């Protein structure tokens, strides 16, 4: 987990970042595979606010991913709105047929699967119709994404 400290406040960096076709940040995320009490939505919002306040950039999408669910948010510079919640196994079983939210999984592997899904949405490397692409097309995400990386 990478962190940056600015003025007594520590901001975690995005676990996976996606970019649009112009090279601008499109999505930031936090991924957690461990069962701990932690508000990762607040951490994503902190990343978005930091980018807006310090770099004058509005990153339009955010994501949190756990073993149980993947949440997609939209950000307008002021309000973070949850637009979709997907069951993680419904999305990631395309990339690991044995994936289960009940099975022990390490964070790095979960990040790798989520990154693979985002890259599939960008360039269809695995499937012609990646999981949940129809829903994410409705909010303009699929048409904009060009790449994703940890």
MDAnalysis code that builds the backbone (N, CA, C; Angstrom):
import MDAnalysis as mda
import numpy as np

u = mda.Universe.empty(450, n_residues=150, atom_resindex=np.repeat(np.arange(150), 3), trajectory=True)
u.add_TopologyAttr("name", ["N", "CA", "C"] * 150)
u.add_TopologyAttr("resid", np.arange(1, 151))
u.add_TopologyAttr("resname", ["UNK", "UNK", "UNK", "UNK", "UNK", "UNK", "UNK", "UNK", "UNK", "UNK", "UNK", "UNK", "UNK", "UNK", "UNK", "UNK", "UNK", "UNK", "UNK", "UNK", "UNK", "UNK", "UNK", "UNK", "UNK", "UNK", "UNK", "UNK", "UNK", "UNK", "UNK", "UNK", "UNK", "UNK", "UNK", "UNK", "UNK", "UNK", "UNK", "UNK", "UNK", "UNK", "UNK", "UNK", "UNK", "UNK", "UNK", "UNK", "UNK", "UNK", "UNK", "UNK", "UNK", "UNK", "UNK", "UNK", "UNK", "UNK", "UNK", "UNK", "UNK", "UNK", "UNK", "UNK", "UNK", "UNK", "UNK", "UNK", "UNK", "UNK", "UNK", "UNK", "UNK", "UNK", "UNK", "UNK", "UNK", "UNK", "UNK", "UNK", "UNK", "UNK", "UNK", "UNK", "UNK", "UNK", "UNK", "UNK", "UNK", "UNK", "UNK", "UNK", "UNK", "UNK", "UNK", "UNK", "UNK", "UNK", "UNK", "UNK", "UNK", "UNK", "UNK", "UNK", "UNK", "UNK", "UNK", "UNK", "UNK", "UNK", "UNK", "UNK", "UNK", "UNK", "UNK", "UNK", "UNK", "UNK", "UNK", "UNK", "UNK", "UNK", "UNK", "UNK", "UNK", "UNK", "UNK", "UNK", "UNK", "UNK", "UNK", "UNK", "UNK", "UNK", "UNK", "UNK", "UNK", "UNK", "UNK", "UNK", "UNK", "UNK", "UNK", "UNK", "UNK", "UNK", "UNK", "UNK", "UNK", "UNK"])
u.atoms.positions = np.array([
    [0.851, -1.160, 0.000],
    [0.000, 0.000, 0.000],
    [0.901, 1.229, 0.000],
    [0.781, 2.049, -1.023],
    [1.549, 3.279, -1.120],
    [0.744, 4.409, -0.511],
    [1.448, 5.314, 0.176],
    [0.784, 6.463, 0.778],
    [1.585, 7.722, 0.498],
    [0.898, 8.846, 0.523],
    [1.529, 10.143, 0.376],
    [1.062, 10.997, 1.534],
    [1.990, 11.705, 2.190],
    [1.596, 12.563, 3.296],
    [1.714, 14.013, 2.877],
    [0.624, 14.734, 2.992],
    [0.560, 16.144, 2.674],
    [-0.078, 16.837, 3.873],
    [0.629, 17.765, 4.492],
    [0.069, 18.585, 5.562],
    [-0.614, 17.773, 6.654],
    [0.095, 16.882, 7.283],
    [-0.410, 16.091, 8.401],
    [-1.520, 15.112, 8.036],
    [-1.926, 15.038, 6.793],
    [-2.949, 14.075, 6.399],
    [-2.317, 13.089, 5.431],
    [-2.525, 11.815, 5.706],
    [-1.984, 10.776, 4.848],
    [-3.064, 10.336, 3.868],
    [-2.716, 10.354, 2.596],
    [-3.631, 9.933, 1.541],
    [-3.068, 8.669, 0.910],
    [-3.840, 7.607, 0.908],
    [-3.408, 6.400, 0.208],
    [-3.504, 6.638, -1.288],
    [-2.618, 6.001, -2.033],
    [-2.662, 6.091, -3.482],
    [-3.643, 5.065, -4.027],
    [-4.076, 5.280, -5.239],
    [-4.993, 4.358, -5.898],
    [-4.323, 3.002, -6.097],
    [-5.060, 1.922, -5.827],
    [-4.523, 0.579, -6.057],
    [-4.466, 0.263, -7.545],
    [-5.507, 0.622, -8.265],
    [-5.556, 0.460, -9.719],
    [-6.067, 1.778, -10.285],
    [-5.397, 2.271, -11.294],
    [-5.810, 3.498, -11.964],
    [-6.127, 3.164, -13.415],
    [-7.194, 3.751, -13.931],
    [-7.540, 3.600, -15.348],
    [-7.405, 4.962, -16.012],
    [-7.035, 4.918, -17.292],
    [-6.851, 6.147, -18.068],
    [-7.775, 6.149, -19.268],
    [-8.112, 7.361, -19.719],
    [-8.926, 7.471, -20.925],
    [-8.032, 7.506, -22.161],
    [-8.635, 7.659, -23.311],
    [-7.905, 7.617, -24.574],
    [-6.978, 8.817, -24.772],
    [-7.143, 9.870, -23.963],
    [-6.267, 11.043, -24.025],
    [-5.163, 10.998, -22.975],
    [-5.087, 9.903, -22.225],
    [-4.062, 9.764, -21.198],
    [-4.408, 10.404, -19.871],
    [-5.652, 10.813, -19.695],
    [-6.100, 11.404, -18.434],
    [-6.609, 10.311, -17.501],
    [-6.440, 10.532, -16.197],
    [-6.977, 9.569, -15.237],
    [-8.489, 9.514, -15.374],
    [-8.999, 8.299, -15.459],
    [-10.431, 8.075, -15.624],
    [-11.054, 7.480, -14.367],
    [-10.278, 6.660, -13.641],
    [-10.800, 5.949, -12.478],
    [-9.678, 5.723, -11.482],
    [-10.000, 5.884, -10.204],
    [-9.098, 5.493, -9.118],
    [-9.827, 4.460, -8.279],
    [-9.057, 3.661, -7.526],
    [-9.702, 2.561, -6.807],
    [-8.953, 2.174, -5.540],
    [-9.666, 1.457, -4.705],
    [-9.092, 0.760, -3.559],
    [-9.613, -0.670, -3.624],
    [-8.700, -1.610, -3.409],
    [-9.020, -3.033, -3.465],
    [-8.625, -3.658, -2.135],
    [-9.538, -4.427, -1.546],
    [-9.257, -5.083, -0.278],
    [-9.745, -6.523, -0.315],
    [-8.851, -7.445, 0.004],
    [-9.219, -8.860, 0.071],
    [-9.345, -9.329, 1.511],
    [-8.844, -8.561, 2.434],
    [-8.847, -8.995, 3.834],
    [-10.098, -8.490, 4.549],
    [-10.485, -9.230, 5.563],
    [-11.665, -8.881, 6.344],
    [-11.276, -8.002, 7.518],
    [-11.197, -6.713, 7.264],
    [-10.931, -5.762, 8.338],
    [-11.961, -4.649, 8.240],
    [-12.205, -4.012, 9.358],
    [-13.138, -2.897, 9.354],
    [-12.380, -1.679, 8.844],
    [-12.794, -1.208, 7.683],
    [-12.095, -0.104, 7.037],
    [-13.058, 0.542, 6.048],
    [-13.070, 1.852, 6.000],
    [-13.939, 2.567, 5.071],
    [-13.153, 2.885, 3.804],
    [-13.137, 1.933, 2.862],
    [-12.353, 2.162, 1.647],
    [-13.041, 3.156, 0.715],
    [-14.349, 3.335, 0.869],
    [-15.029, 4.360, 0.073],
    [-14.511, 5.739, 0.462],
    [-14.319, 5.978, 1.744],
    [-13.778, 7.263, 2.194],
    [-12.357, 7.464, 1.675],
    [-11.591, 6.397, 1.592],
    [-10.220, 6.502, 1.076],
    [-10.216, 6.870, -0.402],
    [-11.134, 6.294, -1.164],
    [-11.252, 6.654, -2.581],
    [-11.666, 8.117, -2.708],
    [-12.603, 8.538, -1.880],
    [-13.046, 9.933, -1.918],
    [-11.902, 10.877, -1.562],
    [-11.055, 10.492, -0.614],
    [-9.879, 11.308, -0.278],
    [-8.945, 11.458, -1.477],
    [-8.750, 10.386, -2.233],
    [-7.900, 10.443, -3.426],
    [-8.497, 11.420, -4.436],
    [-9.794, 11.312, -4.662],
    [-10.469, 12.194, -5.618],
    [-10.382, 13.655, -5.187],
    [-10.611, 13.916, -3.907],
    [-10.533, 15.291, -3.393],
    [-9.120, 15.838, -3.507],
    [-8.121, 15.007, -3.215],
    [-6.725, 15.430, -3.335],
    [-6.416, 15.836, -4.775],
    [-6.797, 15.012, -5.728],
    [-6.556, 15.322, -7.146],
    [-7.247, 16.623, -7.547],
    [-8.449, 16.824, -7.053],
    [-9.201, 18.028, -7.393],
    [-8.576, 19.271, -6.753],
    [-8.257, 19.187, -5.472],
    [-7.734, 20.346, -4.749],
    [-6.312, 20.706, -5.152],
    [-5.466, 19.713, -5.392],
    [-4.054, 19.986, -5.654],
    [-3.691, 20.017, -7.132],
    [-4.420, 19.292, -7.951],
    [-4.089, 19.218, -9.379],
    [-5.182, 19.782, -10.275],
    [-6.278, 20.242, -9.667],
    [-7.412, 20.801, -10.414],
    [-7.951, 19.822, -11.458],
    [-7.978, 18.549, -11.089],
    [-8.434, 17.487, -11.978],
    [-9.643, 16.794, -11.354],
    [-10.687, 16.636, -12.145],
    [-11.832, 15.831, -11.716],
    [-11.699, 14.473, -12.393],
    [-11.484, 13.450, -11.588],
    [-11.445, 12.073, -12.086],
    [-12.884, 11.570, -11.994],
    [-13.518, 11.268, -13.134],
    [-14.965, 11.049, -13.124],
    [-15.469, 9.751, -12.493],
    [-14.596, 8.758, -12.335],
    [-15.056, 7.470, -11.811],
    [-14.140, 6.978, -10.697],
    [-14.732, 6.188, -9.810],
    [-13.976, 5.545, -8.739],
    [-14.556, 4.150, -8.542],
    [-13.765, 3.304, -7.889],
    [-14.201, 1.926, -7.672],
    [-13.640, 1.433, -6.346],
    [-14.434, 0.639, -5.655],
    [-13.938, -0.148, -4.535],
    [-14.214, -1.605, -4.878],
    [-13.279, -2.455, -4.516],
    [-13.449, -3.882, -4.796],
    [-13.041, -4.683, -3.573],
    [-13.928, -5.576, -3.170],
    [-13.648, -6.519, -2.089],
    [-13.944, -7.914, -2.630],
    [-13.730, -8.910, -1.803],
    [-14.054, -10.276, -2.232],
    [-15.547, -10.437, -2.502],
    [-16.369, -9.619, -1.873],
    [-17.817, -9.747, -1.996],
    [-18.425, -8.894, -3.097],
    [-17.956, -7.630, -3.230],
    [-18.605, -6.745, -4.191],
    [-17.653, -5.718, -4.788],
    [-18.023, -5.294, -5.986],
    [-17.315, -4.224, -6.683],
    [-18.307, -3.079, -6.817],
    [-17.922, -1.908, -6.326],
    [-18.786, -0.732, -6.419],
    [-18.155, 0.265, -7.383],
    [-18.983, 0.802, -8.265],
    [-18.557, 1.814, -9.214],
    [-19.238, 3.126, -8.821],
    [-18.437, 4.182, -8.737],
    [-18.922, 5.499, -8.339],
    [-18.680, 6.507, -9.452],
    [-19.498, 7.563, -9.470],
    [-19.226, 8.721, -10.311],
    [-18.925, 9.898, -9.394],
    [-18.014, 10.766, -9.848],
    [-17.546, 11.907, -9.064],
    [-17.632, 13.154, -9.931],
    [-18.233, 14.195, -9.408],
    [-18.365, 15.441, -10.164],
    [-17.529, 16.575, -9.575],
    [-16.653, 16.244, -8.649],
    [-15.847, 17.259, -7.980],
    [-16.400, 17.634, -6.618],
    [-17.640, 17.247, -6.356],
    [-18.271, 17.548, -5.074],
    [-18.908, 16.319, -4.435],
    [-19.630, 15.552, -5.242],
    [-20.403, 14.432, -4.707],
    [-19.931, 13.121, -5.320],
    [-19.733, 12.124, -4.454],
    [-19.386, 10.773, -4.881],
    [-20.666, 9.941, -4.845],
    [-21.097, 9.470, -6.014],
    [-22.360, 8.741, -6.114],
    [-22.116, 7.295, -6.532],
    [-22.635, 6.359, -5.729],
    [-22.553, 4.935, -6.070],
    [-23.573, 4.663, -7.172],
    [-23.074, 4.262, -8.360],
    [-23.986, 4.022, -9.475],
    [-24.226, 2.537, -9.737],
    [-23.266, 1.685, -9.394],
    [-23.439, 0.244, -9.573],
    [-22.737, -0.512, -8.454],
    [-23.359, -1.601, -8.034],
    [-22.731, -2.561, -7.136],
    [-22.898, -3.933, -7.776],
    [-21.762, -4.589, -8.033],
    [-21.760, -5.906, -8.659],
    [-21.215, -6.928, -7.669],
    [-21.733, -8.144, -7.705],
    [-21.131, -9.223, -6.935],
    [-19.795, -9.563, -7.590],
    [-18.744, -9.593, -6.798],
    [-17.397, -9.780, -7.335],
    [-17.273, -11.085, -8.107],
    [-17.846, -12.163, -7.582],
    [-17.700, -13.442, -8.285],
    [-18.398, -13.439, -9.643],
    [-19.457, -12.633, -9.813],
    [-20.120, -12.543, -11.114],
    [-19.219, -11.889, -12.159],
    [-18.365, -10.987, -11.717],
    [-17.451, -10.286, -12.623],
    [-16.181, -11.096, -12.850],
    [-15.558, -11.542, -11.772],
    [-14.211, -12.101, -11.876],
    [-14.159, -13.581, -12.221],
    [-15.272, -14.299, -12.125],
    [-15.240, -15.719, -12.494],
    [-14.963, -15.908, -13.984],
    [-15.134, -14.872, -14.780],
    [-14.767, -14.916, -16.203],
    [-13.253, -15.060, -16.366],
    [-12.495, -14.539, -15.393],
    [-11.035, -14.515, -15.471],
    [-10.383, -15.587, -14.606],
    [-11.125, -16.106, -13.639],
    [-10.704, -17.246, -12.825],
    [-11.969, -18.040, -12.506],
    [-12.237, -19.114, -13.258],
    [-13.480, -19.869, -13.074],
    [-13.681, -20.399, -11.653],
    [-12.620, -20.530, -10.890],
    [-12.735, -21.029, -9.517],
    [-12.861, -19.903, -8.494],
    [-12.962, -18.656, -8.964],
    [-13.062, -17.532, -8.034],
    [-14.342, -17.641, -7.220],
    [-14.195, -17.421, -5.927],
    [-15.332, -17.427, -5.015],
    [-15.027, -16.472, -3.878],
    [-16.045, -15.741, -3.453],
    [-15.844, -14.837, -2.323],
    [-15.622, -15.611, -1.027],
    [-15.891, -16.911, -1.034],
    [-15.693, -17.731, 0.158],
    [-14.288, -18.309, 0.227],
    [-13.627, -18.381, -0.923],
    [-12.285, -18.942, -0.999],
    [-11.264, -17.895, -0.540],
    [-10.225, -18.354, 0.117],
    [-9.168, -17.433, 0.542],
    [-8.481, -16.870, -0.699],
    [-8.303, -15.559, -0.699],
    [-7.672, -14.900, -1.837],
    [-6.764, -13.797, -1.313],
    [-5.634, -13.652, -1.930],
    [-4.692, -12.620, -1.528],
    [-4.988, -11.329, -2.280],
    [-4.685, -10.219, -1.630],
    [-5.016, -8.915, -2.183],
    [-4.391, -8.680, -3.555],
    [-3.127, -9.048, -3.707],
    [-2.471, -8.818, -4.990],
    [-3.183, -9.583, -6.108],
    [-3.645, -10.803, -5.826],
    [-4.352, -11.582, -6.843],
    [-5.701, -10.944, -7.181],
    [-6.411, -10.463, -6.157],
    [-7.675, -9.773, -6.398],
    [-7.433, -8.538, -7.263],
    [-6.384, -7.777, -6.948],
    [-6.040, -6.605, -7.766],
    [-5.751, -7.014, -9.208],
    [-5.024, -8.101, -9.390],
    [-4.682, -8.569, -10.735],
    [-5.936, -8.943, -11.524],
    [-6.882, -9.629, -10.884],
    [-8.128, -9.990, -11.561],
    [-8.948, -8.752, -11.922],
    [-9.039, -7.801, -11.000],
    [-9.798, -6.576, -11.267],
    [-9.132, -5.786, -12.399],
    [-7.811, -5.696, -12.367],
    [-7.092, -5.011, -13.442],
    [-7.350, -5.700, -14.786],
    [-7.339, -7.022, -14.808],
    [-7.626, -7.763, -16.030],
    [-9.014, -7.458, -16.566],
    [-9.989, -7.366, -15.668],
    [-11.354, -7.025, -16.074],
    [-11.400, -5.628, -16.686],
    [-10.756, -4.656, -16.034],
    [-10.748, -3.290, -16.568],
    [-10.075, -3.240, -17.936],
    [-8.981, -3.969, -18.088],
    [-8.299, -4.003, -19.393],
    [-9.160, -4.698, -20.445],
    [-9.927, -5.684, -20.032],
    [-10.842, -6.341, -20.958],
    [-11.932, -5.365, -21.405],
    [-12.407, -4.535, -20.490],
    [-13.379, -3.503, -20.859],
    [-12.769, -2.527, -21.866],
    [-11.466, -2.267, -21.726],
    [-10.785, -1.310, -22.603],
    [-10.533, -1.870, -23.990],
    [-10.054, -3.120, -24.062],
    [-9.634, -3.619, -25.380],
    [-10.077, -5.042, -25.708],
    [-10.988, -5.585, -24.925],
    [-11.543, -6.920, -25.194],
    [-10.462, -7.973, -25.414],
    [-9.457, -8.005, -24.568],
    [-8.371, -8.978, -24.708],
    [-8.835, -10.401, -24.410],
    [-9.858, -10.540, -23.571],
    [-10.313, -11.874, -23.157],
    [-11.656, -12.239, -23.783],
    [-12.580, -11.298, -23.778],
    [-13.929, -11.579, -24.262],
    [-14.422, -10.442, -25.151],
    [-15.390, -10.758, -25.986],
    [-16.021, -9.716, -26.799],
    [-17.004, -8.889, -25.982],
    [-17.502, -9.481, -24.909],
    [-18.485, -8.806, -24.072],
    [-18.117, -9.027, -22.606],
    [-17.169, -8.241, -22.071],
    [-16.741, -8.432, -20.683],
    [-17.908, -8.289, -19.700],
    [-17.812, -8.947, -18.554],
    [-18.873, -8.850, -17.551],
    [-19.185, -7.398, -17.192],
    [-20.463, -7.103, -17.136],
    [-21.007, -5.802, -16.730],
    [-20.669, -4.673, -17.704],
    [-20.219, -5.008, -18.907],
    [-19.886, -3.950, -19.873],
    [-21.128, -3.175, -20.310],
    [-22.265, -3.848, -20.378],
    [-23.491, -3.147, -20.773],
    [-23.841, -2.056, -19.763],
    [-23.767, -2.385, -18.483],
    [-24.076, -1.412, -17.440],
    [-23.079, -0.252, -17.466],
    [-21.803, -0.570, -17.612],
    [-20.779, 0.473, -17.586],
    [-20.769, 1.303, -18.865],
    [-21.294, 0.765, -19.946],
    [-21.469, 1.551, -21.171],
    [-22.537, 2.616, -20.949],
    [-23.561, 2.294, -20.176],
    [-24.656, 3.237, -19.917],
    [-24.186, 4.504, -19.208],
    [-23.102, 4.422, -18.441],
    [-22.602, 5.616, -17.748],
    [-21.397, 6.222, -18.469],
    [-21.092, 5.721, -19.662],
    [-20.020, 6.292, -20.474],
    [-18.631, 5.792, -20.173],
    [-18.496, 4.854, -19.251],
    [-17.174, 4.394, -18.830],
    [-16.470, 3.580, -19.909],
    [-17.164, 2.627, -20.499],
    [-16.532, 1.712, -21.460],
    [-16.034, 2.458, -22.693],
    [-16.777, 3.450, -23.143],
    [-16.355, 4.211, -24.318],
    [-15.106, 5.044, -24.060],
    [-14.814, 5.335, -22.802],
    [-13.682, 6.205, -22.466],
    [-12.420, 5.461, -22.053],
    [-12.554, 4.271, -21.464],
    [-11.382, 3.592, -20.898],
    [-10.421, 3.124, -22.000],
    [-9.135, 3.386, -21.781],
    [-8.100, 2.952, -22.727],
    [-7.150, 1.944, -22.098],
    [-6.898, 2.057, -20.776],
    [-5.948, 1.167, -20.114],
    [-6.146, 1.246, -18.609],
    [-5.576, 0.271, -17.907],
    [-5.611, 0.241, -16.449],
    [-4.357, -0.453, -15.958],
    [-3.863, -0.024, -14.792],
    [-2.664, -0.639, -14.218],
    [-2.650, -0.430, -12.716],
    [-1.926, -1.347, -12.040],
    [-1.755, -1.253, -10.585],
    [-0.672, -0.247, -10.267],
])
